[in-house]
Amino acid sequence: MTWISSILSQSPEIALFLSLAGGYWIGSFRFGKFQLGGVAGSLLVAVLISLFGVHIDNGVKSLLFALFIYAVGYESGPQFFRSLGRQSLREIALAAFLAISGLLTVIVLARMFGLDKGLAAGVAAGGLTQSAIIGTASSAISKLGLAAEEVQRLQGNVAVGYAVTYIFGSFGAIIVCVNILPWLMKRGIRDDAMKAEAALLAGAQVYGPGESPALPELVGRVYRLGSGALGSVLDLENSAGHRLTVERVKRNGALIGVEPSLVLQPGDVVLIVGRREEVVGRSFGEEVLPDADMELVMITREVAVTNPDFIGKTMGVIRSSVGDALRHGIYVLSVSRAGVPVKMTDATVVQAGDLVTVRGTSEDVQRIARATGTSILPSDKTDWIFHGIGISVGLLIGLAVLRIGSIPLTLGSGGGALLSGLVFGWLRTRNYAHGNMPIAASTLLRDLGLAGFVAVVGLQSGLQAITTIRDSGIQLFMIGVVVTLLPMILTMLFGRYVLKYDNTAVFAGALSGSRSANPAFGEVLDKAGNSVPTTPFAITYALANVFLTLLGPLVVAFT
């Protein structure tokens, strides 16, 4: 097997991608209702591959996680800032409860099994997957006034305890959030994520790739007009409240120009486009099969409202004040604000940055876009000027350290990238001319970033953890299992029966964030199939980075 070790030492990236391939293959198997998932599978396969001796630089791990967490923050930024306020008190309570229960669990077990201060702090860092505890605990140990040799021994034990317990710390959090929590709630993450998304969409139907309604809202029909009183094109359009448009007129076998003042005659063949109930529900004459001359290309575009003439006014006022020339041929399909659909009523007030989805001919859509704001053109290009700056800002934020006495507090690269992603996602809604990131690109960053991060963790720590378990016995590992599972289960019960969480997807996001359990959150996000768990995760994750970091000196003080 030395040849395998030789290959992996020359090209460690092979080990990374083998971990991803093998992990997603193993994670695809289902045992009853239990499914490991690609993230946890990648972790296990990486641990096995680490036995061949693989060295991967920490920078790779930091980069992959920064890409993952920035993409998550970018997608959820608008919704996150809308959610801040008194409604976040539940998440604050959940994160605080997990930190306190985690501290008490470590202290009790350390005293029961005679762990020294170093091993206890290492178990806390690994079992709760909060690497910052290593730093805060080591700093606290150095200030105990012990001999230099004893300080070095205890600080070394911090690393030992961390190495033994970290792997299951990551894996156990996945089990709780993805398997145990849905069993307690008696509902799946996916089902509740869809339910929450439907409530967020205010009843609007969202279609996936390749899906379309069997009865579209806008339709086109070709009629040969009867002998009834028809009047002009404008008269016909006004009679339907501008809910239909005459787009083509053929008279005596030849197309003629369509003007508002054009008087329609019996026998004219016309193409009428508009709302289904108006076009299909009225009798214009005999419906006929269209020929090539009557075909018309329609486009759908999103327009960001930036014109002050429309901002702050109700939709009813805008409808009544807009002239026929501007509104002709334009159909508003939906309005969204910060990623959330807005119900279209006459009393709805239009705000700056609202996204209006309109449909019409290219000429009509361009006209309305010029008048109201900025047209968002579909693009498969990522704005890497915008996002390169965003990720850089996040990494810079992660370098900042705030000291409370001797305790250093920092968001780290992950927390900084998450915060930056949230802010830059919100900035995108203020100016849609910048910051484009197609869904496919965002999905790639999330999937590759998280699974790659977890695989690197397994490749780096797996051999050390296995060696330490062999040398130190299984007891330390089992203590770590309890430290991982017990606080999460207690917090899960606290959230369910005291804080009254009733949506499995939202609860799973909040619970994984309370433990700063990034692999678990990635698996939750994969199960959900949408971004519903992200907002509660973002809130509790930020708090957990502070609360759990503070545990290092407390564990040292009380054990």
N, C-alpha and C positions, 0 to 999 in steps of 0.2 A: 504493500500500500504506500510505500515511500514515493512512488511515482505520482500518486494522486496529490500527496502533500507538496511535491516539487512543482506540479502544475499550478496548484492553488496559491503557492507562494509567489510564483511568477505573475499570475493573473488572478488576484483575489476577487475581481469583479465577476469571475465565473461562479464563485461560491455564492455571491449575492443573487445572481439570476437563477441559479439552480435552486436556491432557497425559495425564491418566489414561485418558480414553476412547480416544485414539489409541494410547497405549502398550499397553493391554490388547488392542486390535485387532491391532496389529502383533505383539505377543507371542504371539498365538494361532496364528500360522502355524508350520508344522513343515517343516524342511528335512532330510529323512532322519531321523536321530536327534537333530538339533539343533533346539532351540526356544528362542527368546529369552526368553519369559516376560513377564508384565505389568510387573514391576518394572523390568527393563532396558529394556523398550519405552517405559515412561513417561519414563525418563531420556533416551533418544534423542529422543523427540518434544519433550520440554521444551527440549532444547538447540536444536532447530530453531525452536521458538516464541520462544526468547530473542532471536533475530535481529531481532524486531520491537521489542525494547526493553521489558522488563517489570520492574517493581520490586515485589518481595514482601518484606515485613519479615522479619527473622531470627526474630522471635518466632513466626511461623507455622510455620517449619521446626522450631523447638525444641518447640513444642506437639505437632505431628504425631508427631515421633519419640518424645516422652515417652509419648504415648498408646499407640503401638505397643509400645514396649519394656516398659512397665508391664504391659500385657495379657499379653505373653509371660512375664514374670516371675511374674505372678499364677497363670497356668495351670500353671507348672512348679515353683512354690515347694515343695510337699510332696516331690516327687521329687528336687529339687535338694538339700535338706538331708539326705535319706536317702542321697544319693550321696557326700557329703563323707567324706574319709578317705584311706586309702592308695590307694584305687582312683582318686584324682584325680591321682596322680603323672604319669600319662601326659599329661594335659592341661597340667600345669605344664611338662613337658619340651617339648611341642609349641609352646607359646607362646614359651618362651625361645629355641628354635631359630629360629623365624621372625624374632624381633627381631634376633638375632645375624646371621643370613643377610641380612636387610634392610640392616643397618648396613654389612656388608662389601660388599654390592652397590653401595650408594650411594658409598662411599669409592672403590672401584675405578673406577667409571664417571666419577666426578668428576675423578679424576687422569688417566684416559685422555683425556677430552675437554676438560680444562682449565676445568672449572666453578669459579667462585669459591665462597666459603663460603655466600653467600646463596642462589645458585641451587641448590647441592647440598642445602641444608637444605629449600628449597622443593620440590625433587623428592622428597625423602624424605617430606615432609608430604603431598604430593598423591598420589604413587605408592603410598604405604602408607595413604592416606586417614586420617591421624591429624592432625587440625587442631591439636591441642595442640602439635605440634612447631613450628609457626609461633611460638608464644609462647616456648617454651623456647629455640629457636634465636635468635630476635631478642634475647632477654635475654642470651644468651651472647655474641652479636656486640657488644652494647653494652659488654661488659666486656673487650674485646680491647685497649683503649688506643689505638684508631685515631682519626683526625681525625673530627670530627662529620659532615662531608660524606661520608666513606667509610662510616661507620656507617650513615648514612641510605640510601646507595646499596645496600649489602649487604642491609639490611633490606627495601628495596623489591624486591630480587631474590628474596627469600624468597617474597613474594606472587606474583611473576611465575612462578617455578617451580611454585608450588602451583596457580595458575590453569591452567597449561598441562597439568598431569599429573593433576589430580584427577578429571576426568570419566572417563578411561580407568582410573584407579585403582579407581573404583567398578564400572565395566563389566567390567574384566578379572577382578576377583575373582569376579564372577558366572560368567564363562566357566569359570574353573578349578573352582569348587566344584560347579557344576551340570552341566558338560559333560565336562571333562577328568577329574575325579576318578572319576565312574562308569565312564568308558572304562578307566581304570587298574584299577579294582576288578572290572570285568567284571560289575557288577551295578548295577541302578538304585537311586536313592534311595528311591523309593516301595516297592519290593519289600523292601528291607532294613529300612525303617521299619516295615512291617507285621510282618516277622519279629521285630524287637525288641519291638514292642508285644505280639505274641502271647506271647513269653517273659515279658514283664512281667506279662501277665494270667494267667500260670500255667495256660494252657490254657482259660481261660474264653472263651466265645464272646461277641463284642460285635456287636450289631446296629445298623445305621445307621437313619436316619429312614425310616419306611415298611417296615422289614424285621421279620420275625418268624419263628420256627421253624415248620416244617410239623408237627413233633411236639412241642408244648409240654410243659414239665416238669410243670405243673399242669393237670389236666383236671377237668371235671364231667360226670357221667353220671346219667341217671334210670333207675331199675330198679323193676320190680314184684317184690317179694321172693317167693322160693319158700318151700317148707314146711320147710326145714332149721332146725336149732336156731339161733336168732338171738340171743336174749338182749336185753339193754338196749342203748341207744345207746352208753353208755360201754363196754360189753363189746365191741361191734363196733369202736369206735375203738381200744381197747387192743389188740385182736387184730392190728392193723396197725401197732403201735408209734406211734400218733398220727400216722401218715402219711396218714390220710384223716379226713374229718369228715362227719357227717350234718347237712346244713344245712336240709333241708325234709322233712316227712313228711305225706303225704295219705292219709287213711283214710276209706273209704266216701265218696269224692268230696269230702271237706272237709279243709282244712289243720288240723293240730293242733300245739300247742306242742311244741317240741323241747327236752327236758330230758335230762340224762345218765341219769336213772333210767327214762326211758320205755322200756317193753318193746315191741320191734318184733314185728309179727305178719305171718303170710303174707298176701299180697295188698296190703300197704302199698306205696304208691308213694313212693320216697325219692330225694332229690337227694344224691348223694355227690360230694364234692369232695376232691381230694388228689393225691398223687404218681401219675404215670401208671402206674407198674408195679404199684401197689396197686389202683388203681381199675379199670384195664383188665385186669390180670392175674388177677383173682379172679372167681369166679362168685357173684353175689348173687341172681340170678334172671333174669327176662326184661328186656332193655333195651327201653325204650319211648320214643316221641317225647314231649318235654316240652310242657306247655301253659304259658300265661302265668303261672299260679300258681306254677310250679316254677322260674321264672327268678330269678337272684340276681346282684347286682352285686358284683364283686370289685375291690379297689383294690390298687395297689402303692405302697409308700412306703419312703423311706430314713429310718432312725432312727439318730441319733447317740447312742452309749452314754455316759451321764454318771452313772448311778446307781452309787455305790460298792459296792452289793451284788453287782454283776456284774463290776466291774473287777478284773483280776488273777486271775480264775478261769478254769479251762479250760471249753471248751464241753461236755465230758462231764459235769463237775460241775454246770454250769448246767442241762443237760437233766434230770439226775436230781433236782435240788432244786426245780425249778419245778413248781408244782401244776397239776393238770388244768384248773382254772378259768382260769389265766393263759395256758396254752399252747393252749387250745382254738381251733381254726380258724386258727392262725397258721402260715405256712410261710416259713421262712427260705430265700431264694433265693441270696444271696451276702453276703459280708463283705469290706469293703475298708478299707485303712489307708493314710492319706496318698496316696490315689489309686491304690494298688496292691492288687489282689485278694489276699485271704488264703485259703489252703486250709482248708476246714472239716473238721476232724477232732476227735475227742474230746480230743486233747492240745493243741489250739490255745488259747492264752491270749488272752482278750479284754482290750484296752487302752482307756484313756479316749480318746474321740473316734472309735473305730471306727464305720464306717458299715455298718449292717445293713439289707439290702433285704428287706422282708417283704411277704407278700401274704395277703390275707384280706378279710373283709367290713369295712366301715367301722367298725363297732362293735368288732370284734376288733382291728383295727389300732390304733385309738385307745386301747384298753385296754393293749396291749403297749407303745405309745409312752409312755403316762403312767408305766408301771412301770419302763422302762429308760432313758429319756433324753428327747431332743428329736426330734420328728417334723419332717422337712425337707419342707415343702410345696412342690410345683412352682410356680414363679412366673416370669413373663416380665419382672419388674421388677428393675432393677439397684439395688443398695444404694449410692446415690451419697454418702451420709454416710460410709460405710466407705471407698469408693474415692476420694472427693474428698480425704479426709485422707491416704490412701495416696499419691496422686500428689503432694500438697503436700509430704509428708515426703520423698519422693524428690527433688523439685526443691530442697528445702532442703539435703539431703545433697550434691547436685551443686554447691552454692555453696561448700562447704567446700574449703579449700586447705591442703595439707600441704607444707611447704617442707623439702627436703633440701639444705642449703646455699643456693645461689641458684636451685635448680631447684624450681619449683612443681608439685606433683602434685595433680590433682583428678579425680574421677570424671566431672564434668560432668553436665549434666541427664540425658543418656542413661544413664550408669552409675548415677546416683542413683535414677532411676526404675526401672531394672532391679533394683537391690538392694531397693528398697522393695516392688516387686511380688513378689519372692521371699518377703520376710518376711510381707507381708500375705496372700499365698496360703497360707503355712504357718499363719498365725493363723486363717484361715478353717477349717482342719481341726481347730482346737482348740475352736471355738465356731461351729457351723453356723447359729446364729440370726442371724448378721450376715455381711455380705460377699457376698450373692448377686450373681452376674453370669451371666446365661444365655449359653449357647454362642454364640448368634447375635450377642449384643452384643459378646462378646469377639472374635469373628471380624471384626466390622465395625471395631473399634478397631485390630486388627492390620493388616487389609488397607488401610484408608483411611490409617492412620498411616504405614505404611511407604511405600506407593506415593506418597502425598502428599509425604512427606519427600524422597524421591528426586526427584520432579518439581520441587520447590522448589529443590533443589540445582542441577538442570539449568537452571532459569530464571534463577537468580542467577549461575551461573558460566559458562554456555555461551557467551555473547557475548564475555566477557572471554577465555576460553580460545581461541576461534576467532581473535579479534583478535591475541592474543599469538603464536599459531602463525604467523599471516600476517606479523607484523612480525619475529619472532625466528627464523623458519625452523622446519623440521620436526625438526631434530636433538634439541632439548630434549624434544619430544613423544615421540620414539622412545626416548630415555633413560628417560623415565617409564614407557614400556611395559615395558622390561626390568626396571625397579625393581618394577613391579607383578607381573609374571609369574614372574621367576626365583626370588625367595624363596619364593613360594607353591608352585611346582613342586618346589623342593628340600625344603621342609617336607612336602609331600605324599609324596614318596618316603621321607623320614625316618620319617614316621608309618606308612607302609605296611610298610616292610621292617625298620625298627629297633624302632619301638614296637608293631608288629603289630596295627594297627587292621584289623579284618575285617568291620566293618559300615559300609556306605557312608553311611547316614543319620547315624550317630553321628560318623563321621569328618568328614563335610561340616559338621556343626555345630561341631565342635572347630576345624576349619581356618578357617572363616569368623570364628569368635570370636578366633582367634590373630591375625588381621589386623584385628580390630575392624571387619570388613566388614559393616556392618548391611544394606545392600541385598542382598548375597550371602546372608546368613542368611535374610532374608525370602523370597528365591526358593527356598532350600533347604527352608524350612518349608512353602512352598506345594507343592513337589514331594513332600515326605514325606506330607502329608495328616494328620499327627498331631504331637504335641509331642516325639517321640523326640529330635530334634537339639538341643532347647533346653538340656538339662542340661549337655552338654559345651560348648555355646556360652557359657552363663552363666559357667562357670569360666574358660575361655580369654579371654573378652571382658574380664572384670575384670582379669586379668593383663596383657592386651595394652594396656589403658589406662595401665598403669604402665610396662611395658617399652618400648613405642613412644614414649611421651612423653619418656623418658630419652634417646632417640636424638638429639634436637635439639642439645644441647651436645656430644655425642660426634661428630656429623657436623662441627660447627664446629671442634672441636679437631683432627680428623684429616684435614681437607681443606685 
